Amino acid sequence: MLNRFLWFLTVLSSLVIVGISPVAEAGSQPSPELAKHLSRIARLAQSSSSVTIPAGSFLLGTTRIDNDPYGSRTQFDDTELPQNRVWLDTYEIDRDEVSLGEYLTFIERQRRYPSDELQQLLWHVITVHSIPDQTLTRWPALYVIWSEADAFCKAKRGRLPTEAEWEKAARGSEGNLFPWGDAVPDSTHAMFGQHHVHEIPILSAVSSHEEGVSPYGLHHMAGNIAEWVHDWFGSDYYAYMPKRNPSGPPAGRYKSVRGGSWKSKPVMLRTATRGGATPEQRSSTIGFRCARSPRALTP
């Protein structure tokens, strides 16, 4: 069933502009007209509050099921096996995904330009779809490579959450199937299952979908935008992971990505479903949120 993960990566890497660019490149200087919009989107940014996740154990991963291939509790693939009860120390995690407004503010302070992919997308949705800056500022950040997400969180005196921290925040201590529970996903829970012929993302505000919040009150732990986490992706990591504060394998080819996106089918919204991407990928389906704790983590 590891082939399902390899299939996921093949689909992810096959998307084309304005979907995914396989190589990260510095953005060029935007046109004066677009620059005005970028500055306005940044000025309208609102910070997300943090949620404290108490110390304790939780159920991570999935118990193998072989007699119900289409059931929601059946493992997506073997990478989420076996199920473990894992202890995590207290940590904080953002209630919302990092917004586009927050990310553009960060880029502006660094005196950098947004990636060409993001510039192309924003110019398109502004001029063709008439999406106002007030809406765009509350979109999740996208077209962000892993190192940029990591740098943003560190600039905020935080870090990317570990994969285990992300999963506990998404499903609670007893292993919710979806952030909101066992109910089949619908449009009140999450933004998912969308399609646009030109790969234009169909996104919701980072603070929306109250019906789909996790047990700790986090928004969009399923759908909207998938999220980078700290860990390298280990296909068999759950078989040998430490049972206390796991932080992923020491090295790898892919960084873990969790939560599913605006394009995802329901199976990708499961709190246990795992995926990954090369750290340099820019995607219209991947963003991030930040975490904080006394522990220091390194890439």
PyMOL commands that set and color helices and strands:
alter all, ss='L'
color gray80, all
select helices_A, chain A and resi 2-14+32-43+78-80+100-109+116-127+133-136+146-155+163-171+210-212+237-239+266-269
alter helices_A, ss='H'
color red, helices_A
select strands_A, chain A and resi 20-21+50-53+56-60+84-88+91-94+226-232+255-258+274-277+282-283+286-287+291-292
alter strands_A, ss='S'
color yellow, strands_A
deselect
rebuild
show_as cartoon
